[in-house]
Amino acid sequence: MVSAFRHKGNSNLIFGAGSAASLPELVSKEGLILILTGGHFLQSQAWTLLETGLKKAGIAYVHETISGEPSPDTVDSLVEIARGAAAVSVLAIGGGSVLDAGKAVAAMVCHEGSVIEYLEGVGTRLPGGRTLPMIAVPTTAGTGSEATKNAVISKHGDSPFKKSLRHDAFVPATAVIDPELTLGCPMNVTLACGMDALCQLIESYISTRATLFTNMLAKEGLRLFGSACELLSGEELGINEESQRGSLALAAYLSGLCLANAGLGTVHGLAGPLGAHLEIPHGLACALLAVPVFRLLVKRLSQDSNQAVLDKLAFAGAQINRGSNANPGARDVECLIDHLENWAGRLRPLVDYGLERSDINLIVSASDNKNSPVNFSYSERREFLLQLI
Protein backbone atom coordinates (compact mmCIF):
# COMPACT_ATOMS: atom_id res chain seq x y z
CA MET A 1 0.00 0.00 0.00
CA VAL A 2 1.23 3.50 -0.86
CA SER A 3 1.26 5.70 2.25
CA ALA A 4 -0.81 8.88 2.23
CA PHE A 5 0.99 12.18 1.70
CA ARG A 6 0.37 15.84 0.91
CA HIS A 7 2.37 18.07 -1.38
CA LYS A 8 2.56 21.85 -1.56
CA GLY A 9 4.51 23.53 -4.35
CA ASN A 10 4.72 26.55 -6.61
CA SER A 11 1.70 27.38 -8.74
CA ASN A 12 4.03 28.24 -11.61
CA LEU A 13 7.54 26.91 -12.32
CA ILE A 14 9.68 28.18 -15.17
CA PHE A 15 13.05 26.51 -15.75
CA GLY A 16 15.67 27.01 -18.42
CA ALA A 17 18.64 29.03 -19.58
CA GLY A 18 17.56 32.59 -20.31
CA SER A 19 14.21 32.22 -18.56
CA ALA A 20 14.89 35.31 -16.41
CA ALA A 21 14.22 37.36 -19.54
CA SER A 22 10.52 36.57 -19.05
CA LEU A 23 10.32 38.37 -15.69
CA PRO A 24 8.83 41.63 -17.05
CA GLU A 25 5.99 39.56 -18.53
CA LEU A 26 5.40 37.68 -15.27
CA VAL A 27 5.19 40.48 -12.73
CA SER A 28 1.91 42.14 -11.89
CA LYS A 29 0.79 44.90 -14.24
CA GLU A 30 -1.75 46.12 -11.69
CA GLY A 31 0.54 48.13 -9.45
CA LEU A 32 4.00 48.74 -8.04
CA ILE A 33 6.27 45.80 -7.23
CA LEU A 34 8.95 45.50 -4.55
CA ILE A 35 12.19 44.05 -5.92
CA LEU A 36 14.73 42.54 -3.53
CA THR A 37 18.20 41.49 -4.70
CA GLY A 38 21.67 40.87 -3.41
CA GLY A 39 24.33 43.48 -4.06
CA HIS A 40 26.28 41.46 -6.64
CA PHE A 41 23.25 41.05 -8.87
CA LEU A 42 23.21 44.80 -9.51
CA GLN A 43 26.51 44.44 -11.39
CA SER A 44 25.11 41.82 -13.77
CA GLN A 45 23.76 42.09 -17.27
CA ALA A 46 20.62 40.35 -16.04
CA TRP A 47 19.81 43.32 -13.80
CA THR A 48 20.33 45.75 -16.67
CA LEU A 49 18.03 43.71 -18.89
CA LEU A 50 15.41 43.48 -16.14
CA GLU A 51 15.45 47.24 -15.55
CA THR A 52 15.11 47.87 -19.27
CA GLY A 53 12.26 45.37 -19.61
CA LEU A 54 10.33 46.79 -16.65
CA LYS A 55 10.66 50.36 -17.91
CA LYS A 56 9.61 49.33 -21.41
CA ALA A 57 6.52 47.62 -19.97
CA GLY A 58 5.73 50.67 -17.83
CA ILE A 59 5.97 48.69 -14.58
CA ALA A 60 6.72 50.75 -11.48
CA TYR A 61 8.95 49.26 -8.81
CA VAL A 62 10.89 49.97 -5.64
CA HIS A 63 14.23 48.21 -5.23
CA GLU A 64 16.01 47.24 -2.00
CA THR A 65 19.26 45.35 -1.48
CA ILE A 66 19.59 42.47 0.99
CA SER A 67 22.91 41.79 2.70
CA GLY A 68 23.27 38.59 4.70
CA GLU A 69 20.55 36.57 6.38
CA PRO A 70 17.40 38.61 7.08
CA SER A 71 16.87 39.68 10.68
CA PRO A 72 13.53 40.62 12.25
CA ASP A 73 14.50 44.30 12.04
CA THR A 74 15.39 43.95 8.35
CA VAL A 75 12.07 42.30 7.55
CA ASP A 76 10.05 44.83 9.55
CA SER A 77 11.81 47.73 7.79
CA LEU A 78 11.18 46.24 4.36
CA VAL A 79 7.53 45.68 5.23
CA GLU A 80 7.17 49.37 6.03
CA ILE A 81 8.79 50.26 2.70
CA ALA A 82 6.46 47.90 0.84
CA ARG A 83 3.39 49.30 2.59
CA GLY A 84 4.50 52.88 2.06
CA ALA A 85 4.94 52.24 -1.65
CA ALA A 86 1.65 50.29 -1.83
CA ALA A 87 3.45 47.33 -3.39
CA VAL A 88 1.13 44.67 -4.79
CA SER A 89 3.73 41.93 -5.32
CA VAL A 90 7.31 40.95 -4.49
CA LEU A 91 10.11 39.88 -6.82
CA ALA A 92 13.12 38.38 -5.01
CA ILE A 93 16.29 37.61 -6.98
CA GLY A 94 19.29 36.17 -5.16
CA GLY A 95 20.53 33.44 -2.87
CA GLY A 96 18.52 31.76 -0.16
CA SER A 97 18.68 34.74 2.19
CA VAL A 98 17.22 37.11 -0.41
CA LEU A 99 14.44 34.66 -1.23
CA ASP A 100 13.68 34.14 2.46
CA ALA A 101 13.50 37.90 2.93
CA GLY A 102 11.10 38.10 0.00
CA LYS A 103 8.81 35.42 1.41
CA ALA A 104 8.78 37.05 4.84
CA VAL A 105 8.07 40.54 3.49
CA ALA A 106 5.34 39.32 1.13
CA ALA A 107 3.64 37.60 4.05
CA MET A 108 4.11 40.27 6.70
CA VAL A 109 2.66 43.05 4.53
CA CYS A 110 -0.60 41.17 5.10
CA HIS A 111 -0.12 40.65 8.85
CA GLU A 112 -0.05 43.10 11.73
CA GLY A 113 2.83 43.38 14.17
CA SER A 114 6.47 42.35 13.86
CA VAL A 115 7.66 39.21 12.11
CA ILE A 116 9.26 38.09 15.39
CA GLU A 117 5.78 37.57 16.82
CA TYR A 118 5.11 34.84 14.23
CA LEU A 119 8.40 32.92 14.29
CA GLU A 120 8.33 29.28 15.37
CA GLY A 121 9.75 28.80 18.85
CA VAL A 122 9.98 32.55 19.43
CA GLY A 123 6.65 34.26 18.81
CA THR A 124 3.21 33.54 20.19
CA ARG A 125 1.10 34.26 17.11
CA LEU A 126 0.28 31.95 14.21
CA PRO A 127 0.55 33.35 10.69
CA GLY A 128 -2.55 33.25 8.52
CA GLY A 129 -2.56 32.32 4.86
CA ARG A 130 -2.43 35.89 3.56
CA THR A 131 0.52 36.98 1.44
CA LEU A 132 1.34 39.12 -1.57
CA PRO A 133 2.07 37.24 -4.80
CA MET A 134 5.79 36.51 -5.00
CA ILE A 135 8.23 35.50 -7.73
CA ALA A 136 11.41 33.77 -6.51
CA VAL A 137 14.48 33.74 -8.75
CA PRO A 138 17.53 31.94 -7.31
CA THR A 139 21.04 33.02 -8.30
CA THR A 140 22.71 30.17 -6.41
CA ALA A 141 22.04 26.43 -6.48
CA GLY A 142 21.69 25.26 -2.91
CA THR A 143 18.92 26.10 -0.48
CA GLY A 144 15.92 25.43 -2.71
CA SER A 145 14.18 28.31 -0.94
CA GLU A 146 12.22 29.01 -4.11
CA ALA A 147 10.32 25.77 -3.45
CA THR A 148 9.68 25.97 0.30
CA LYS A 149 6.97 27.37 2.55
CA ASN A 150 9.24 28.82 5.24
CA ALA A 151 11.40 31.92 5.52
CA VAL A 152 14.41 31.62 7.82
CA ILE A 153 14.93 34.69 9.99
CA SER A 154 18.07 35.15 12.11
CA LYS A 155 19.04 37.23 15.11
CA HIS A 156 22.66 37.44 16.22
CA GLY A 157 24.16 38.90 19.39
CA ASP A 158 22.19 38.61 22.63
CA SER A 159 19.68 35.72 22.71
CA PRO A 160 20.50 34.61 19.16
CA PHE A 161 18.15 32.47 17.12
CA LYS A 162 17.51 31.19 13.63
CA LYS A 163 13.82 30.41 13.23
CA SER A 164 11.20 30.08 10.53
CA LEU A 165 8.11 31.97 9.50
CA ARG A 166 6.05 29.15 8.03
CA HIS A 167 2.72 28.57 6.28
CA ASP A 168 1.67 26.54 3.25
CA ALA A 169 0.59 29.76 1.54
CA PHE A 170 4.11 31.20 1.77
CA VAL A 171 5.48 28.99 -1.02
CA PRO A 172 6.36 31.50 -3.76
CA ALA A 173 3.59 31.62 -6.35
CA THR A 174 6.16 31.52 -9.15
CA ALA A 175 9.70 30.17 -9.28
CA VAL A 176 11.93 31.13 -12.20
CA ILE A 177 15.10 29.03 -12.33
CA ASP A 178 17.58 30.35 -14.87
CA PRO A 179 20.91 28.47 -14.62
CA GLU A 180 22.65 31.31 -16.44
CA LEU A 181 22.22 33.44 -13.32
CA THR A 182 24.59 31.08 -11.47
CA LEU A 183 27.40 31.28 -14.04
CA GLY A 184 29.25 34.02 -12.18
CA CYS A 185 28.91 32.35 -8.79
CA PRO A 186 32.28 32.18 -6.94
CA MET A 187 33.73 28.69 -6.57
CA ASN A 188 33.51 28.65 -2.77
CA VAL A 189 29.83 29.64 -2.94
CA THR A 190 29.09 27.04 -5.63
CA LEU A 191 30.78 24.39 -3.49
CA ALA A 192 29.06 25.25 -0.21
CA CYS A 193 25.64 25.70 -1.83
CA GLY A 194 26.02 22.50 -3.83
CA MET A 195 26.85 20.56 -0.68
CA ASP A 196 23.81 22.09 1.02
CA ALA A 197 21.62 20.82 -1.82
CA LEU A 198 23.23 17.39 -1.57
CA CYS A 199 22.65 17.25 2.19
CA GLN A 200 19.02 18.25 1.70
CA LEU A 201 18.49 15.55 -0.90
CA ILE A 202 20.11 12.87 1.26
CA GLU A 203 18.52 13.90 4.55
CA SER A 204 15.04 14.02 3.05
CA TYR A 205 15.65 10.74 1.19
CA ILE A 206 16.52 8.91 4.43
CA SER A 207 14.05 10.89 6.57
CA THR A 208 11.61 8.98 8.75
CA ARG A 209 8.94 11.14 7.07
CA ALA A 210 9.97 10.23 3.52
CA THR A 211 7.20 9.14 1.16
CA LEU A 212 7.13 7.43 -2.21
CA PHE A 213 6.69 10.87 -3.77
CA THR A 214 9.62 12.54 -1.98
CA ASN A 215 11.81 9.49 -2.64
CA MET A 216 11.18 9.88 -6.38
CA LEU A 217 12.11 13.55 -6.21
CA ALA A 218 15.21 12.87 -4.10
CA LYS A 219 16.48 10.12 -6.39
CA GLU A 220 16.12 12.31 -9.46
CA GLY A 221 17.79 15.18 -7.59
CA LEU A 222 20.71 12.91 -6.67
CA ARG A 223 21.05 11.79 -10.29
CA LEU A 224 21.16 15.42 -11.39
CA PHE A 225 23.68 16.24 -8.68
CA GLY A 226 25.85 13.32 -9.79
CA SER A 227 25.88 14.66 -13.35
CA ALA A 228 26.92 18.10 -12.06
CA CYS A 229 29.38 17.32 -9.27
CA GLU A 230 32.37 18.20 -11.48
CA LEU A 231 31.34 21.79 -10.77
CA LEU A 232 32.40 21.26 -7.17
CA SER A 233 35.91 20.24 -8.25
CA GLY A 234 36.84 23.79 -9.15
CA GLU A 235 38.18 22.75 -12.56
CA GLU A 236 37.48 24.67 -15.74
CA LEU A 237 34.59 22.95 -17.53
CA GLY A 238 34.40 25.08 -20.66
CA ILE A 239 31.33 24.38 -22.77
CA ASN A 240 30.11 21.80 -20.23
CA GLU A 241 29.68 24.34 -17.45
CA GLU A 242 26.28 25.63 -18.55
CA SER A 243 24.86 22.11 -18.74
CA GLN A 244 26.17 21.23 -15.29
CA ARG A 245 24.91 24.51 -13.84
CA GLY A 246 21.47 23.57 -15.13
CA SER A 247 21.62 20.13 -13.54
CA LEU A 248 22.76 21.56 -10.20
CA ALA A 249 20.09 24.28 -10.25
CA LEU A 250 17.33 21.73 -10.82
CA ALA A 251 18.82 19.40 -8.18
CA ALA A 252 18.70 22.28 -5.69
CA TYR A 253 15.07 22.99 -6.55
CA LEU A 254 14.17 19.34 -6.02
CA SER A 255 16.02 19.40 -2.70
CA GLY A 256 13.73 22.24 -1.65
CA LEU A 257 10.63 20.27 -2.60
CA CYS A 258 11.96 17.28 -0.68
CA LEU A 259 12.77 19.15 2.52
CA ALA A 260 9.42 20.93 2.45
CA ASN A 261 7.58 17.62 2.35
CA ALA A 262 9.85 15.09 4.12
CA GLY A 263 11.88 17.24 6.49
CA LEU A 264 15.62 17.20 7.16
CA GLY A 265 17.93 15.58 9.70
CA THR A 266 20.83 16.09 12.06
CA VAL A 267 23.05 18.14 9.73
CA HIS A 268 20.41 20.84 9.43
CA GLY A 269 19.31 20.33 13.02
CA LEU A 270 22.77 21.49 14.08
CA ALA A 271 23.35 24.00 11.26
CA GLY A 272 20.44 26.19 12.39
CA PRO A 273 21.64 26.96 15.93
CA LEU A 274 25.24 27.07 14.71
CA GLY A 275 24.27 29.74 12.19
CA ALA A 276 22.43 31.67 14.89
CA HIS A 277 25.44 31.64 17.20
CA LEU A 278 28.01 32.42 14.50
CA GLU A 279 27.52 34.55 11.42
CA ILE A 280 28.43 31.68 9.12
CA PRO A 281 26.88 31.02 5.69
CA HIS A 282 24.25 28.30 5.96
CA GLY A 283 25.60 26.23 3.09
CA LEU A 284 29.08 26.22 4.56
CA ALA A 285 27.77 25.14 7.97
CA CYS A 286 25.93 22.21 6.39
CA ALA A 287 28.92 21.26 4.25
CA LEU A 288 31.27 21.07 7.24
CA LEU A 289 28.79 19.26 9.50
CA ALA A 290 27.96 16.68 6.84
CA VAL A 291 31.32 14.94 7.23
CA PRO A 292 31.18 13.90 10.92
CA VAL A 293 27.41 13.40 10.89
CA PHE A 294 27.27 11.09 7.87
CA ARG A 295 30.41 9.23 8.94
CA LEU A 296 28.85 8.24 12.27
CA LEU A 297 25.46 7.73 10.63
CA VAL A 298 26.91 5.03 8.39
CA LYS A 299 28.61 3.34 11.35
CA ARG A 300 25.42 3.31 13.41
CA LEU A 301 23.28 2.09 10.51
CA SER A 302 25.72 -0.77 9.96
CA GLN A 303 25.61 -1.68 13.65
CA ASP A 304 21.80 -1.64 13.54
CA SER A 305 21.75 -3.65 10.28
CA ASN A 306 19.57 -0.93 8.74
CA GLN A 307 20.19 -2.03 5.17
CA ALA A 308 17.29 -0.05 3.73
CA VAL A 309 18.84 3.29 4.67
CA LEU A 310 22.36 2.10 3.81
CA ASP A 311 21.05 1.25 0.34
CA LYS A 312 19.76 4.80 -0.03
CA LEU A 313 23.17 6.20 0.95
CA ALA A 314 24.78 3.79 -1.50
CA PHE A 315 22.50 5.12 -4.24
CA ALA A 316 23.61 8.68 -3.43
CA GLY A 317 27.26 7.66 -3.52
CA ALA A 318 26.80 5.78 -6.79
CA GLN A 319 25.57 8.93 -8.54
CA ILE A 320 28.76 10.71 -7.52
CA ASN A 321 31.01 7.72 -8.10
CA ARG A 322 30.00 6.22 -11.42
CA GLY A 323 26.74 7.78 -12.53
CA SER A 324 23.14 6.69 -12.62
CA ASN A 325 23.79 3.30 -14.27
CA ALA A 326 25.79 2.00 -11.33
CA ASN A 327 24.68 -0.84 -9.08
CA PRO A 328 24.95 0.75 -5.63
CA GLY A 329 26.95 -1.04 -2.95
CA ALA A 330 29.07 -0.57 0.17
CA ARG A 331 31.90 0.97 -1.83
CA ASP A 332 29.56 3.71 -2.97
CA VAL A 333 28.78 4.62 0.65
CA GLU A 334 32.53 5.00 1.21
CA CYS A 335 32.71 7.08 -1.97
CA LEU A 336 30.03 9.42 -0.64
CA ILE A 337 31.93 10.02 2.61
CA ASP A 338 35.23 10.45 0.73
CA HIS A 339 33.74 13.13 -1.52
CA LEU A 340 32.15 14.96 1.40
CA GLU A 341 35.52 15.04 3.16
CA ASN A 342 37.32 16.23 0.05
CA TRP A 343 34.85 19.01 -0.69
CA ALA A 344 34.58 20.18 2.93
CA GLY A 345 38.37 20.27 3.16
CA ARG A 346 38.41 23.09 0.59
CA LEU A 347 36.13 25.35 2.63
CA ARG A 348 36.95 27.73 5.46
CA PRO A 349 36.96 25.95 8.85
CA LEU A 350 34.56 26.85 11.64
CA VAL A 351 37.36 28.28 13.78
CA ASP A 352 37.70 31.06 11.21
CA TYR A 353 34.19 32.15 12.21
CA GLY A 354 35.04 32.20 15.91
CA LEU A 355 33.72 28.83 17.09
CA GLU A 356 35.15 27.95 20.50
CA ARG A 357 34.70 24.96 22.77
CA SER A 358 32.76 27.12 25.22
CA ASP A 359 30.09 27.73 22.54
CA ILE A 360 29.30 24.11 21.87
CA ASN A 361 26.94 23.24 24.71
CA LEU A 362 24.73 26.22 23.90
CA ILE A 363 24.57 25.24 20.22
CA VAL A 364 23.86 21.57 20.89
CA SER A 365 21.15 22.43 23.43
CA ALA A 366 19.30 24.32 20.70
CA SER A 367 19.77 21.59 18.08
CA ASP A 368 17.40 18.79 17.13
CA ASN A 369 17.55 15.32 15.68
CA LYS A 370 14.15 15.21 13.97
CA ASN A 371 13.51 12.84 11.08
CA SER A 372 16.90 11.12 11.37
CA PRO A 373 16.95 7.32 11.03
CA VAL A 374 19.48 7.35 13.88
CA ASN A 375 18.70 9.10 17.15
CA PHE A 376 22.03 10.74 17.94
CA SER A 377 22.55 11.53 21.60
CA TYR A 378 23.43 14.93 23.02
CA SER A 379 27.03 13.81 23.50
CA GLU A 380 27.25 12.54 19.92
CA ARG A 381 25.94 15.82 18.53
CA ARG A 382 28.42 17.63 20.74
CA GLU A 383 31.21 15.48 19.34
CA PHE A 384 30.24 16.44 15.78
CA LEU A 385 31.06 20.06 16.58
CA LEU A 386 34.18 19.23 18.57
CA GLN A 387 35.57 17.45 15.51
CA LEU A 388 35.30 20.70 13.56
CA ILE A 389 37.41 22.79 15.94
Secondary structure, 3 states (H helix, E strand, C coil): CCCCCCCCCCCEEEECCCHHHHHHHHCCCCCCEEEEEECHHHHCHHHHHHHHHHHHCCCCEEEEEECCCCCHHHHHHHHHHHHHCCCCEEEEEECHHHHHHHHHHHHHCCCCCCHHHHCCCCCCCCCCCCCCCEEEEECCCCCCHHHCCEEEEEECCCCCEEEEEECHHHCCCEEEECHHHHCCCCHHHHHHHHHHHHHHHHHHHCCCCCCHHHHHHHHHHHHHHHHHHHHHHCCCCHHHHHHHHHHHHHHHHHHHHHHHHHCCCHHHHHHHHHHHHCCCCHHHHHHHHHHHHHHHHHHHHHHCCCHHHHHHHHHHHHHHHCCCCCCCCHHHHHHHHHHHHHHHCCCCCHHHHCCCHHHHHHHHHCCCCCCCCCCCCHHHHHHHHHCCC
